[in-house]
């Protein structure tokens, strides 16, 4: 998953990236996108404590879905709990405080649910956040950071590809020795990385000269 593949190659004006919700993938994806929307099911108060704080801190908008039928009351409670929780966190941007909305894919059956239950309201909030990014010129800084992060991810990917596909005898020997040393806890990962990088540079230099 790379930023250029998700955004540029897709060819769409709007691209939605769905993650599995375990934390690590959200951190990586948050560096690729303009907005992070955290979608949550209705949960009891105790369940909220299990939500990783890091994921909530990344979110620009939180949406409690399935806010209908027997789950409506629980959805309202979840929405209220998250609104209170967000008051304890520092917002990512000085011009935007993350909102917590409720949403249902079912049509409203009564007037009690309110406008914030609609999917349209969620999209309106997404557009509102986008306008705030543009008006504050923050979108320019986001683009710059995305390009830099893309470059470093590509460097990591290329280095790994070279290590996995090289036929240079010296590099292959170094990789084998480093793996053994790591397995036996005789070499720190930092020093192992330096040995591999030196071997890679030597292999590439030799290949270029030949």
C-alpha positions as CSV (number, residue, x, y, z in Angstrom):
1,X,0.0,0.0,0.0
2,X,1.6,3.2,-1.2
3,X,0.4,6.8,-1.2
4,X,0.8,7.2,-5.0
5,X,-1.0,3.9,-5.7
6,X,-3.9,4.9,-3.5
7,X,-4.3,8.5,-4.5
8,X,-2.7,9.2,-7.9
9,X,-3.2,5.8,-9.7
10,X,-6.8,5.5,-8.6
11,X,-7.8,8.4,-10.9
12,X,-10.7,9.5,-8.7
13,X,-11.2,12.9,-7.2
14,X,-12.2,11.3,-3.9
15,X,-10.5,8.1,-2.6
16,X,-11.7,6.3,0.5
17,X,-9.2,3.9,2.2
18,X,-10.6,1.4,4.6
19,X,-8.4,-0.1,7.3
20,X,-8.8,-3.1,9.7
21,X,-9.0,-1.0,12.8
22,X,-6.0,-2.4,14.8
23,X,-4.0,0.8,15.2
24,X,-0.8,0.3,13.3
25,X,-2.4,0.5,9.8
26,X,-4.3,3.6,10.9
27,X,-1.0,5.4,11.7
28,X,0.4,4.6,8.3
29,X,-2.8,5.5,6.4
30,X,-3.2,8.8,8.4
31,X,0.0,10.0,6.7
32,X,-1.5,9.3,3.2
33,X,-4.9,10.9,3.6
34,X,-6.4,14.4,4.2
35,X,-8.9,13.2,6.7
36,X,-9.3,10.3,9.2
37,X,-12.8,9.2,9.9
38,X,-13.2,6.7,12.8
39,X,-16.3,4.6,12.3
40,X,-17.5,2.8,15.5
41,X,-20.4,0.6,16.4
42,X,-22.6,1.4,19.5
43,X,-20.7,0.3,22.6
44,X,-21.2,0.1,26.3
45,X,-19.2,2.4,28.6
46,X,-16.8,-0.3,29.5
47,X,-16.1,-1.1,25.8
48,X,-14.9,2.5,25.3
49,X,-12.0,1.9,27.5
50,X,-10.8,-0.8,25.2
51,X,-10.6,1.7,22.2
52,X,-6.9,2.5,21.6
53,X,-6.3,6.1,22.5
54,X,-3.9,6.5,19.5
55,X,-6.6,5.8,17.0
56,X,-9.0,8.3,18.5
57,X,-6.2,11.0,18.5
58,X,-5.8,10.4,14.8
59,X,-9.4,11.0,14.0
60,X,-10.8,14.2,12.5
61,X,-14.3,12.9,12.6
62,X,-15.9,10.1,14.7
63,X,-19.1,8.4,13.6
64,X,-21.2,6.0,15.5
65,X,-23.0,3.8,13.0
66,X,-26.0,1.5,13.4
67,X,-27.9,4.2,15.3
68,X,-31.3,2.7,14.8
69,X,-33.8,0.3,16.3
70,X,-32.7,-1.3,19.6
71,X,-29.2,0.1,19.2
72,X,-30.3,3.7,19.0
73,X,-30.1,4.4,22.8
74,X,-26.7,2.7,23.0
75,X,-25.5,4.7,20.0
76,X,-26.5,8.0,21.7
77,X,-24.7,6.9,24.8
78,X,-21.6,6.1,22.8
79,X,-21.7,9.4,21.1
80,X,-22.0,11.3,24.4
81,X,-19.1,9.3,25.9
82,X,-16.8,10.0,23.0
83,X,-17.7,13.7,23.0
84,X,-16.6,13.9,26.6
85,X,-13.5,11.8,25.9
86,X,-12.4,14.2,23.1
87,X,-12.5,17.1,25.5
88,X,-9.5,15.5,27.2
89,X,-7.4,15.3,24.0
90,X,-5.6,18.1,22.2
91,X,-7.0,18.6,18.7
92,X,-4.7,18.0,15.7
93,X,-5.5,21.4,14.3
94,X,-6.2,24.7,16.0
95,X,-9.1,25.4,13.6
96,X,-10.9,22.1,14.0
97,X,-12.3,20.2,16.9
98,X,-13.3,16.6,15.9
99,X,-17.0,16.0,15.9
100,X,-18.9,12.9,17.0
101,X,-21.9,12.0,14.9
102,X,-24.5,9.2,14.7
103,X,-25.4,7.5,11.5
104,X,-27.7,4.9,10.2
105,X,-28.0,3.3,6.7
106,X,-31.8,2.9,7.4
107,X,-34.2,5.7,6.6
108,X,-35.5,7.5,9.6
109,X,-38.7,6.2,11.1
110,X,-39.4,9.1,13.4
111,X,-38.5,12.7,14.0
112,X,-36.8,11.9,17.3
113,X,-33.5,10.8,15.8
114,X,-32.5,14.2,14.5
115,X,-30.4,15.5,11.6
116,X,-27.1,14.2,12.9
117,X,-28.3,10.6,12.3
118,X,-28.1,11.0,8.5
119,X,-25.3,9.9,6.2
120,X,-25.8,13.2,4.4
121,X,-24.8,15.0,7.6
122,X,-21.6,12.9,7.8
123,X,-20.7,13.9,4.3
124,X,-21.5,17.6,5.0
125,X,-19.0,17.4,7.9
126,X,-16.4,15.9,5.6
127,X,-16.8,18.8,3.2
128,X,-16.7,21.3,6.1
129,X,-13.4,19.8,7.2
130,X,-12.0,20.0,3.7
131,X,-13.0,23.6,3.4
132,X,-11.3,24.4,6.8
133,X,-8.1,22.7,5.5
134,X,-8.1,24.9,2.4
135,X,-9.0,28.1,4.1
136,X,-6.2,27.7,6.6
137,X,-3.7,26.6,3.9
138,X,-3.1,23.5,6.0
139,X,-3.7,21.3,2.9
140,X,-0.5,22.6,1.4
141,X,1.5,21.4,4.5
142,X,-0.3,18.1,4.4
143,X,0.7,17.6,0.7
144,X,4.3,18.4,1.5
145,X,4.4,15.9,4.3
146,X,2.7,13.2,2.2
147,X,5.3,13.6,-0.5
148,X,8.1,13.3,2.0
149,X,6.6,10.3,3.7
150,X,6.0,8.7,0.3
151,X,9.7,9.2,-0.5
152,X,10.9,7.5,2.7
153,X,8.5,4.6,2.3
154,X,9.7,4.1,-1.3
155,X,13.4,4.1,-0.1
156,X,12.5,1.5,2.5
157,X,10.7,-0.6,-0.1
158,X,13.6,-0.3,-2.6
159,X,16.2,-1.2,0.0
160,X,14.2,-4.3,1.0
161,X,13.8,-5.3,-2.7
162,X,17.5,-5.0,-3.4
163,X,18.3,-7.1,-0.3
164,X,15.8,-9.8,-1.3
165,X,16.7,-10.0,-5.0
166,X,20.5,-9.4,-5.1
167,X,22.8,-12.1,-6.3
168,X,26.0,-10.4,-5.0
169,X,28.1,-13.0,-3.1
170,X,29.3,-10.6,-0.5
171,X,25.8,-9.2,0.2
172,X,24.3,-12.7,0.5
173,X,27.1,-13.7,2.9
174,X,26.6,-10.7,5.0
175,X,22.8,-11.2,5.1
176,X,23.3,-14.8,6.3
177,X,25.8,-13.8,9.0
178,X,23.6,-11.0,10.2
179,X,20.6,-13.2,10.4
180,X,22.5,-15.8,12.5
181,X,23.9,-13.0,14.8
182,X,20.4,-11.7,15.3
183,X,19.0,-15.1,16.1
184,X,21.7,-15.7,18.6
185,X,21.3,-12.2,20.1
186,X,24.9,-11.3,19.3
187,X,24.1,-8.2,17.3
188,X,21.9,-5.3,17.9
189,X,19.3,-4.5,15.2
190,X,20.8,-1.1,14.7
191,X,24.3,-2.5,14.0
192,X,22.7,-5.2,11.9
193,X,21.0,-2.6,9.7
194,X,24.3,-0.7,9.2
195,X,26.1,-3.9,8.1
196,X,23.3,-4.7,5.6
197,X,23.3,-1.1,4.3
198,X,27.1,-1.1,3.8
199,X,26.9,-4.4,2.0
200,X,24.1,-3.1,-0.2
201,X,26.1,0.0,-1.1
202,X,29.1,-2.2,-1.9
203,X,27.0,-4.6,-4.0
204,X,25.4,-1.7,-5.9
205,X,28.8,0.0,-6.5
206,X,30.3,-3.2,-7.8
207,X,27.3,-3.8,-10.1
208,X,27.6,-0.3,-11.4
209,X,31.3,-0.6,-12.1
210,X,30.8,-3.9,-14.0
